[in-house]
Amino acid sequence: MATLVAVNIGMPRDVPWKGRVTHTGVWKQPVTGPRMVRKLNIDGDGQGDLAGHGGPYRAVLVYQVDSYRHWQRHLHRDDFTHGQFGENFTVDGLPDDEVCIGDQYRIGDALFEVTQPRVTCYRVGLRMDEPQMPALLVAHGRPGFYFKVLAEGFVQAGDEIVKVSTGPEAMTVAEIDAVLYKPGRSRSQVERALRIPALSPGWKTSMQSLLDDYDSKGRSTGSTGGNTGLTSAATSPPPAWPGFRPLVVTDIAPESKSIFSLTLAATDGSPLPTALPGQFVTVRMRPDPQSAPVIRSYSLSGSPRDARYRISVKQEPHGVASSYLHQHVAVEDVLDVAAPRGTFTLAEDEEAIVLVSAGVGATPVLAMLHALADNRDPRPVWWVHGARDGAEHPFAHEARTLLSRLPSGRRHVSYSRPRDDDRLGDDYTSTGRLTAQLLEDLEFPPRANAYICGPVAFMDDMTKALVNCGLDPARIHTETFGSVTAITPGVVPTDAPAPHPPAHPPGHGTGPSVSFARSGLTVPWDAGYGTLLELAEACDVPVQWSCRTGVCHTCETAVVSGRVDYSPDPIDLPAEGNALICCSQPPTDLILDL
């Protein structure tokens, strides 16, 4: 008979970590006597990061005494106390390779259901003073698991744990953890997982993404490798060529008062590889031959069927790259260009399409409009664009022509300050900025796929507005031209400066150069940083991470040029052309899409 050995609780607190502060509830202490277990947690307990922990499907974390013994042997330690792994229930019995998702147990007065394995997270490593702990939990098949509380009640140490029912599919915690995080999964395993009603929504989404990667014969359709269950970065096809190749400028054309386009072709006249609508290319330029190259990314704005690429650039008043392209690059000049990349691409389903943009943000969604028009797509397609006036309205005639080729194309253009010669009802549809009320009046279907591009504040506002209109947040996609939105779970926010060279390099910095393309920064590598993630953090480059040990793939980043070495090796390799920056180092000059 399994037994509840300890009930552990703790409220979130701020903990110093790597020169920052992280807000975490991973420090748990055992309590005596009965404790009420409620739908979201135990009385006196709390979770610091509700995005990754907590909620009804992750109300109570369970870990086993047998795993304690395993880690004591493996880590050669004898300093463990109950709650050491951040768990609420320390139990004798209920091993991960026997407990199944959907199993139900009665403990004291409460009834519980197993919903998912523990989420990999750096904070268990922080609590254990062992940074590799998130990876070790997965590699050794000892993650622990979460309970959902089906019936609230009192529990206490010493209570027997009585199994009430077995989950369908008999899929153990260890097995489903391996399906998500390790290579070697099969389609049948993924399908079994999706048939378990008790599985938490987050894991169902991951399993569905994995299933979508298989064809009807059970074979993976992805040629890129990577883990589609963990990151959308694995859904993009591999780059068509490594690093940079020379492309010749064949045309330069104005699109508005401040936006111009360059058409690029292969130097030998051969067709360029097909790009997905919405992808971007990275361009390397040398405005000053004596200085480091300038690297910028630009969305493709032409038809994916074209044998050439078209990029569209906004002339910024003090922009080094845009000024160089506008003032110094001419037809027949050659630019170094990396292959198309990006996951901001059209979904492969039959739902309606909503394309929302402002200013130069029209470029990637215009490529989508080209693709839809090329195929005479029968779905309803909305083109919603905001501009200052007719002079600042790029692609106005082009977009209107493309929409005319769609059976159900619809257009709404809003000018915030129309000129006297801008024609209401012809050049534009309404006066003012795009608003939530305007989007609501357009009556988009709830299952529409929406694609938004423009300034960050604009995308935030439009995303909220579309959610309020009833659209599924999972079907709302955004594209950022600049740095990625940081994901640093639990870290207390501070006012971060703009990306900069490290203030205190750990050594002489004589290693390969590392360029952060979106941040416009190139710095020398030094082994003292440990990983590329830590170098980026030293430069205040916005980054995304969670486990920091090569498990969760949150840090997966496109490699524009160069390659990385891993130490330690990740649990599952990233997609071709990408790198896990939390556990890698550069052996050669490297350019990252950060």
Buried (B, 14 or more C-beta within 10 A) or exposed (E): EBBBBBBBBBEBBEBEBEEBBBBBBBBBEBBEEBBBBBEBBBEEBBBBBEEBBBBEBBBBBBBBBBBBEBBEEEBEEEEBEBBBBBBBBBBBBBBBEEBBBBBBBBBBBBBBBBBBBBBBBBBBBBBBEBBBBBBBBBBBBBBBBBBBBBEEBBBBBEBEBEBEEEBBBBBBBBBBBBBBBBEEBEBEBBBBBBEBEBBBEBBBEBBBBBBBBBEEEEEBEBEBBBBBBBBBBBBBBBBBEBBBBEBBBBEBEEBBBBBBBBBBBBEEEEEBBEBBBBBBBBBBBEBEEEEEBBBBBBBBBBBBEBEBBBBBBBBEEEBBBBBBBBEEBEEEEEBBBBBBBBBBBBEEEEBBBBBBBBBBBBBBBBBBBBBBBBEEBEBBBBBBBBBBBBEBBBBBEBBBEBBEBBEEBBBBBBBBEBEEEBEEEEBBBBEEBBBBEBBBEEEBBEEBBBBBBBBEEBBEBBBEBBBEBEBBEEBBBBBBBEBBEBBBBBBEEEEEEEBEEBEEBBEEBEBEBBBBBBBBBBBBBBEBBBBBBBBBBBBBBBBBBBBBBBBBBBBBBBBBBBBBEBEEBBBBBBBBBBBBBBBBBBEEBBBBBB
